[in-house]
Amino acid sequence: MKNISVIIPAYKPDDNLLNTINSIIEVGFNDIIVVDDGGGKDFDLIFDQVKVIPECTLLRHEVNKGKGAALKTAMRYFLDNRTEQIGVVTVDADGQHLAKDIKAVCVCMQEKGTIVLGCRDFSGDNVPARSKFGNKTTIGIVRLFFGMKVSDTQTGLRAFPKETIPEMLDVEGDRYEYETQMLFHMSKRSIPHNEVKIDTVYIENNSSSHFRVIKDSIRIYSLIIKYLISSIASTAVDAIVFCLLKSITLLEIFPCPVTFTASFIARAISSLVNYLINAKAVFGDDVNKKTIARYIALVVVQISISALTVFLIETVLSIDSAFISTLIKLLVDLVLFFFSFRIQHKWVFGRKDK
């Protein structure tokens, strides 16, 4: 454990911070980086006690910047000042992570050489309803959109090999959303991880949590929310253009069935809208030749699947209504929507050529 630095972000901590520090020293850790995230002078007494502990280094934010910012401050300090260490483990200050579990996560990191998550079990009666609902919701969303199987998306107990830390510092987010954005980034870059089951500890029904349900939830799901808005806008454009084209007779001059022609033209227009929004506002990549080429390849496949599926359904059910055809197309495209997100996230805008 002496080769691993412990990072503890602390905002308005209580005596559980000191208890956590003492317990992890007892199991062999001797380098603990504590970040005072601008809790104010009322908490100087606790941090003064932290300062005199030989194994501790205290870093301070003058004002509250958020858990993500505190983690980044400690990680940067680690890279600049702990050249002999092999990695870090992040631990919450509220006493919810037991020393034996912190050690187990670090042992796994050394054995596997990957990022390791300490994952709790949310099926127990001791888990507060808010925490149980929030975690299960996030677990489902991460699995649905990113295809990433994670047992505990909100765990603060995570071990990182030194070589992964520079990339984690590039992840966006300064508050609670930072830890979820880490997972999104790991999925995007196909960074492997392992899990270690840990005890589920909630102290006083998790009353010490500073999580803001609405504000922080919006931050956590910001990537998905922006993608939804982009998709809704482009879907609206696609449906309107498709319906208009199906309603006119001009397309009958083409050798292909009207459904195919209308689908291709509508999708071509809506795809341009979708690409520009996604490239600029959702996935954060500039418009460039590589992403354009990948996006076009994805769209061609999607258009073909969508048009063929709608055509087959129309043929089998003998549908001759532009409105009904549009509804069928919306349902088909809804299914393709989730696959498209994963492919765009991991391949179109996620693949980085070194």
N, C-alpha and C positions, 0 to 999 in steps of 0.2 A: 504493500500500500504506500510505501514511501516514494515510489516512482510516480504517483498519481496525485495531482492537486485537486483539492475539494473547493468548489465554488458555491458560495451561499449568498444569493441576493436577499437583502433584508429591508423591508419597508415597515416602519413602526412595529418592530418586533417586541415580544415579551420574553420572559425567562426561558421559553422553549428554545430560543436561539442558543443560549448558553448551555442548556442541557444537551442539545444536538451536538454542539462543538465538543463538549467533554466526552460524549459517548463515542464519537468517531475517532477521537484521539486514543481512546482506550483500545480500539481494535487495530491500531497501527498507523493511522494517517498522521503525518507531521507537517503538512503544508496546506493550510486552509486560507482561502482568499474570501473575505467577507466584504460585501459592498453595501454601504449605507445609502439607500436610495432616497435621500432627502426627506427623511421622516420628521425632521425638526429637532429643536433643542430638548424637547421633552424626553427624547430617547437617548440623550448623550450619556446617561448613567450606564445603560446597557452596553453601548459601544465603547465606553471607557474601560469596561471590564474585558471586552473583546481585545482591545489594544494591548493589554498587558499579558495576554496569553502568548507564550513564545512561539507556538505553532501557527499563530494567526497573523495575517496581513490585512489591514483595514484600508479599503478604498472608499471614497465618499463622493456623492453627488450633492451639490449645494441645494438643488431643488429636485423634486420627484420627477424622474424621467421614464419610469416604467420598468417592469421586470426584464423585458427584452433588452433594454438599454443597459441595465445593471449586469446582465449576463455577458453582453458584448464588452463592457468595460473590463470585466474580470478576464475574459478570454484574450483580449488584447494585451493586458498586463502579463498574462501567462506566457504568451508567445514572446514577449519582449524580455521577460525576466526569469523564465523557468526553462532554459534551453536543455537541461538534462532530464526533464520529466517526460514521460511517454504519453500522457494524456490527462484529461480532467473528468471529474464527475460533478454534475450539478445537483444540489440538494436544496430543498425548501427550508425556510427558517422557522416554520411553525411546529416542528417536531413530528410531522407525519411520516418521515422516513427514518426507519430504524437502522442502527449502525450495522447490524448483521446483513441487512438488505443492501445497504450502500456498498459494503465489502463484496457481496455476492455479484453485484452488477459489475464491479471493477475486475473481479476475477474472470468473469465471462468475457469482458472486453479484451483482457490480455490473452485469453485462450483463443478467441475467435478473430481478433484483430479488426472488429467492426464496431460501429455505434451500437450501444446496448440500451434498451429501455427497461426500466423497472415498472412492471405492469401490475395493477391491482385487480382484484375481483370485485365486481359491482353487484353481485347477486345477494350479498349479505344484508341482514336487517340493520346493520350499523351504518350503512351508507345513507347519508341525507338524500331526500327525494330530489332536490335540485341538482346535486352532484351526479346522482344515478341517471337522471334524465339527460343532463348535459353531455355526459360521457357517452352514453349509448347513442345519442343523436349524432354526435361527432364521429363515433366509430362507424356508424352506418353511412354517413356522408362521405367519409374518406374511402370506404370500401366501394361505394357506388360510383363516385366520380373519378377516383384515382386508382382503383383496383388494388389498393394497398391494405393488407390485412394487419391491423394494429389492435392489440387488445386494450390499450389505454392511451388514447390520443392526448390526454391532458396531464400525463405524468410529468412531474418536475425532476424525477430521478433519472438522469441520463448520463451515460459515460461516453466520452468521445476520444478516440485516438488522436494524437497531436496532428497528424496529417489531414484530418477532416476539419479542423478548427478554422483555417482560413476560409474555406468554403461556407461554413456556418456563419461567419462574420459578414458574408455578402448577402445573407438572407434578409429580406425586408421585415420591418416590424420592430417596435420599441416597447410594446406592452405585452399583455397576455397572448396576443395573436402571434408573437414571435415563435413560440414553441410549436404552434400548429403549422406555421409557415415553414418551419424546419422540416416537418413531415412531408409537406407538399414539395419542397425542394428535393428531398431525398427520393421521392417518387419520380420527380421530373428527371433527375440525373441518374436514376437507377442505382442509388447508393444503398448497399446492403445494410441490414440491421438484424440484431437478435433481441430476444426478450427474456427477461428473468421474472418469474412470479415473485411478488413481494407482499408483505402483510398490508391489509387495508386499514389504515388508521385515520380516524377523524376525531379531532379534539373539540369538545363542546359544540358538536354538530356543525363543525367547520365555520364557526362564527368569526374566526379571525381572518377569513378570506377577504381580500380587497377587490375581488372580481365584480365588475359592473355588468350585470346581466345583458342589458340592451346594447350599451356602447361597445363593450368588449366582444360581444357575440358578433356584432356587425364587422368589427375589425378582423375577427377570426375567419369569418366566411366571406371576406371582401372579394377574394379571387373568384369564388363561385358566384357571388351576387353580380359582379361585373360581367361574368360570362353569361349569366342568365339574361341580363339586360341586353347584352349584345345579341344573344340568340333570339330573344323576343322581337327586337327591332328588325333583324334580318328575316325572321320567320314571317313577320307581318308584311314585309316587302315581298317576300316569296309568294305568300298566299294571295296577296292582292294582284300581283302580276300574273300568277297562274290562273286565277279566276277570270281575269280580263281576257287573257289569251284563249281560254277554253270557250269563252262566250262569243268569240268572233269566228268568222269562216275563213279568214285569210290564211290560217295555218294549214288548211286542207290542200294547198298547192304543194306542200312538202311531201316527199314519199313516205316519211315515217308517220305512225299514228299520231293524232293530235295531242294525246296525253304525253307522249314522249317529247314532242317538240315544245309543248308548253312547259313541261318540267325542266327541260334543259335551259330554255331562255330565262324562265323565272329564277332558277337556281344560279345561273350565271350572274344575273343582276344582284340578287341577294347575297351571293358569295363575295362579291366585291365589297359590299357594305360590311359584311361580317369580318372579312380579312382585315380591312383597314382598322376597324374598331378593336379587334383582338390584338393585332400587331402593335397598336399604339397605346391602348388603354388597359387591356386585360393581362396579357402575358409579358408585356414590357419589352418586347423586341422591336427594333427598328425595322421598317420595311426594307427587305433586301432580296436578292435573287434566289438565295437558297430557301428562305421561308416561303417565297412566292411559289417556287417550283414544288415544294412539298405540299403546300396548301392546295395547289391545282390538282396534284395527284389524288389527294384525299377527296376533293370535291367531285372529281370525275367518277371515282368509285361510289361515292355517296349518291350522286345523281343517278347513276346506273341502277343501283339497288332500289332507290326510291321510285324511280319511273317504272321499272320492271314490276315491282311489287304492286304499285297502284294499278298498272295496266292489267295484271293477272287478276286482281280482285274485281276490277270493272268487268272484265271478260267473263269470269265465272258467275258473277252476280247480275250480269246484264244491266249495269248501271249506265244511265245516259243523262246524268245531271251534273252540271258544273259544280254546284254547291256540294252535293254528296261526294263527288270526286275530291274536292278540296278538303273536306273533313277527313276522308280516308288518308289523304296525303299528309295532313297534319299529324295523324296518329302514327303513321309510318315514320315520319321525320322525328317524332318525339322519342321513339325507340333508338333511332340513329344518333340522337342528340348526345346521349351519354357516352356512346362509343367515340363520337367525334371529339368530345372534351378530352378524353384520355389520350387520343392520338395527337391532338393539337398540343396538349400539355407536355407529352413526353417526346414527341417526334418533330412535329412541325416547328414549334417554338422552343422546344426543350433541348433538342440535340445541339451540342456545341462542338464544333470541329477545332481541335487544338492546333 
